[in-house]
């Protein structure tokens, strides 16, 4: 069942609706507190309405449709009642505005503190990242300097190796020429040794097997041994020269001697 509503008219432009109760028979039966509560619902804000009184224009009239009430206030003239309502309403607006401002201030302070905490946290993270980046950059600089030093040393070693290879090529060319000369000398020495052996056999055959060898034979035998030593030295020299050609670096050749000098030293 729909609730019965009456319109309470206070002034031609000020009215409010009121839900009827079953125990109300006339306009005078409506309690003042109910009228005050219904009157306050008409405004966006509550204000102090305890001193307001609503007097029905026709107290004995029934309830239906519209009811006219006269509004008054204690110790206030009738022509200043609306001004009192506006003043109370203004006070409520000021209180609400003050509360809103305080709430906004509190929220702003809270947000400011939260924002400051966020800023501090971000600054700490940024400082940590910056410190890490500085350390990493320093490490990269050190690594770059070390790499540059290594490259410089490698370039120097490369230049030294190039010079060494050039010197080795020159030494190898000289050594190949000397080896070729020694081969020729070795061939001539072999021919001389064969000729000496033939002469030795002829001399031994003419003197007989029981004769002692003359001094010339002893000299030829010494020359034969010297030639054999020279040939051995030449073979050793050739082998060393071959290893020198195959070696990656230029070895110390101070221990090598000229076979001719060695054979001359042995003759002496």
Secondary structure, 3 states (H helix, E strand, C coil): CCCCEEEEEEECCEEEEEECCCCCCEHHHCCHHHHHHHHHCCCCCCCCCCCEEEEECCCCCECCCEEEEEEEECCECHHHHHHHHHHHHHHHHHHHHHHHHHHHHHHHHHHHHHHHHHHHHHHHHHHHHHHHHHHHHHHHHHHHHHHHHHHHHHHHHHHHHHHHHHHHHHHHHHHHHHHHHHHHHHHHHHHHHHHHHHHHHHHHHHHCCCCCCCHHHHHHHHHHHHHHHHHHHHHHHHHHHHHHHHCCCCCCCCCCCCHHHHHHHHHC
